[in-house]
Amino acid sequence: MKREFLTTQDGSVTIHLPDWNEQYHSIHGAINEAKHVFLKHGLEFFITSEENKAHPIAILEIGFGTGLNAFLTSLFAKENGLSINYTGAEAYPVEPSEIQHLNYSELMKAPAEMFALLHESSWEVANVISEDFILTKRKQFFSEIKDKEAFHIIYFDAFGARVQPELWTEEIFRAMFNALLSNGVLVTYSAKGSVRRAMQAVGFTVERLPGPPGKREMLRAIKVG
Ligand SMILES: C[S@@+](CC[C@H](N)C(=O)[O-])C[C@H]1O[C@@H](n2cnc3c(N)ncnc32)[C@H](O)[C@@H]1O
């Protein structure tokens, strides 16, 4: 599918899919959205419990894409002394030639080599990006995810239900529920009622939270117990 680049309202670049009229991130700000949904309401929320900081935190990202969420998470881990094992699932990796359009390291005032490393690292193996950030990229379809009690946090960042309704079903959320450890947390930018009900149907306790710029609400689902 054809991929184009566009600059979102906070100055960060995202990928636009003209065939679907869909973006990888919010047009109101890719970095702002990622920080709000995945960092603030996902990882930062998870470490409000002191005991959760004490051991490596396992994160699964549904849709590795541009690597923005992995990059922001690695920077956050460094600043906060966390150890992260990050797994990114992705069926259609971004091409090396496309990476140069992404201006995240410049905007985050972080080394460009570090962002490049996320993309240059090998697939299907654990890559030591830094001493506190290990990245495993898995080239797979989300429907193939069969992990059991393996992750503390899931960043659920699939394209919207308008274009990929099959990724927002009870079947997918059951696989996510099974992949989480007990008291694990799933966050997503979506706030759709049908998505919330699908999450609840498979056992999640779901909260509606204020959304990122341009969105009233988002969802956080917890595997309580
Ligand atoms: C909304 S984008 C978000 C990407 C990423 N989180 C980012 O910040 O750039 C969704 C991602 O899911 C991937 N994707 C779409 N359908 C998929 C599927 N069925 N299985 C695996 N990956 C898929 C796309 O290629 C894209 O990278």
The ligand as an SDF file (V2000), in Angstrom:
LIG
                    3D

 27 29  0  0  0  0  0  0  0  0999 V2000
   -1.5560    2.9220   13.5020 C   0  0  0  0  0  0  0  0  0  0  0  0
   -0.1090    2.2030   12.8150 S   0  0  0  0  0  0  0  0  0  0  0  0
    0.8880    2.4620   14.2610 C   0  0  0  0  0  0  0  0  0  0  0  0
    2.2860    2.0870   14.1420 C   0  0  0  0  0  0  0  0  0  0  0  0
    3.2420    2.4170   15.2870 C   0  0  0  0  0  0  0  0  0  0  0  0
    2.7240    2.1390   16.5860 N   0  0  0  0  0  0  0  0  0  0  0  0
    3.8170    3.7770   15.1620 C   0  0  0  0  0  0  0  0  0  0  0  0
    3.8480    4.5150   16.1520 O   0  0  0  0  0  0  0  0  0  0  0  0
    4.2640    4.1270   14.0850 O   0  0  0  0  0  0  0  0  0  0  0  0
   -0.5340    0.4630   12.7820 C   0  0  0  0  0  0  0  0  0  0  0  0
    0.5570   -0.4950   12.4090 C   0  0  0  0  0  0  0  0  0  0  0  0
    0.0080   -1.8270   12.3620 O   0  0  0  0  0  0  0  0  0  0  0  0
    0.5420   -2.5170   11.2350 C   0  0  0  0  0  0  0  0  0  0  0  0
   -0.4640   -3.5330   10.8340 N   0  0  0  0  0  0  0  0  0  0  0  0
   -1.6390   -3.3210   10.2080 C   0  0  0  0  0  0  0  0  0  0  0  0
   -2.3380   -4.4680   10.1280 N   0  0  0  0  0  0  0  0  0  0  0  0
   -1.6030   -5.4240   10.7150 C   0  0  0  0  0  0  0  0  0  0  0  0
   -1.8270   -6.8160   10.9700 C   0  0  0  0  0  0  0  0  0  0  0  0
   -2.9550   -7.4330   10.6140 N   0  0  0  0  0  0  0  0  0  0  0  0
   -0.8630   -7.5130   11.6020 N   0  0  0  0  0  0  0  0  0  0  0  0
    0.3050   -6.8880   11.9670 C   0  0  0  0  0  0  0  0  0  0  0  0
    0.5840   -5.5700   11.7410 N   0  0  0  0  0  0  0  0  0  0  0  0
   -0.3830   -4.8450   11.1400 C   0  0  0  0  0  0  0  0  0  0  0  0
    0.7710   -1.4410   10.2140 C   0  0  0  0  0  0  0  0  0  0  0  0
    1.7300   -1.8290    9.2520 O   0  0  0  0  0  0  0  0  0  0  0  0
    1.2030   -0.2570   11.0660 C   0  0  0  0  0  0  0  0  0  0  0  0
    2.5920   -0.2390   11.2260 O   0  0  0  0  0  0  0  0  0  0  0  0
  1  2  1  0
  2  3  1  0
  2 10  1  0
  3  4  1  0
  4  5  1  0
  5  6  1  0
  5  7  1  0
  7  8  2  0
  7  9  1  0
 10 11  1  0
 11 12  1  0
 11 26  1  0
 12 13  1  0
 13 14  1  0
 13 24  1  0
 14 15  1  0
 14 23  1  0
 15 16  2  0
 16 17  1  0
 17 18  1  0
 17 23  2  0
 18 19  1  0
 18 20  2  0
 20 21  1  0
 21 22  2  0
 22 23  1  0
 24 25  1  0
 24 26  1  0
 26 27  1  0
M  CHG  2   2   1   9  -1
M  END
$$$$
